[in-house]
């Protein structure tokens, strides 16, 4: 069960990382796609995507750091 939990958490963090990277790339390559949004909305959205990327990286790092302690069955 611990391995499944680790796998689930890691998969979710990887998905969040990819979503953030995709958002940042799209906003950088296609800024006209923001339509009626203001410049402030654009900056807020890009900042949110960056924070999501930082959070995902933190999650992945933490999972790796504590993998043995939290997700390994000690015998």
N, C-alpha and C positions, 0 to 999 in steps of 0.2 A: 504494500500500500504506500509506503514511503517513497518508493521509486516512481510510482504513478503520480503522486502529489508533486514531486520534484519536476517530473516531465511536464505536468500541467502548468505549473508556475513558470517554467522556463519557456514553454511554447507561447504562453500569453505575453510574456515580456518581449519575446522575439517579434510577435505580431505587432505589439505596440511600437517597437523600434521601427519596423518596416513601414507602418502607417505614418509615423512622424517623418521619416526620411522621404517618403513619397509626397507627403504634403509640402514639405520644404522645397523639394525639387519642382513640383508643379507650380507652386507660388513663385519660384524664381524664374522658371522657364516660360510661364504663361500668366504674367501678372494681369493681363487684360481680362482674364477669366473671372476677376473679382467683381466685374459688372458695376452695379450701383453702390458698391461698398465704398466707404471713405478710406482715405489713406490710413487713418487711425485704426479702422477695422482690419486693414491689411497687416499693419504692424502688430496688432493684438493677436491676430490669427497665426502669424509667423512665430511670435513669442510663445504662444500656446504649444505650437508644434515642437519648438525647441525644448520647452520644458518637458513635453511628453518623451522626447528623445533622451533627455538627461535622466528622467525617472526610469525609463526602460533600461538604460545602461546601468544605473544604480542597482536595479533589481537583479539584472544578470550578474553583476559583480558580487552582490550579496549572496545570491544563490550559490555561486561557485565557491565563495569564501567559506560558507557554512554548510556546504553539501555533506561533508562527512559527519559533522556534529548533528545535523538536523534530519538527514534523509538516509542515513545508513543504519541498518540494524546491527547493533553491537551484540556480540555473543559472549 
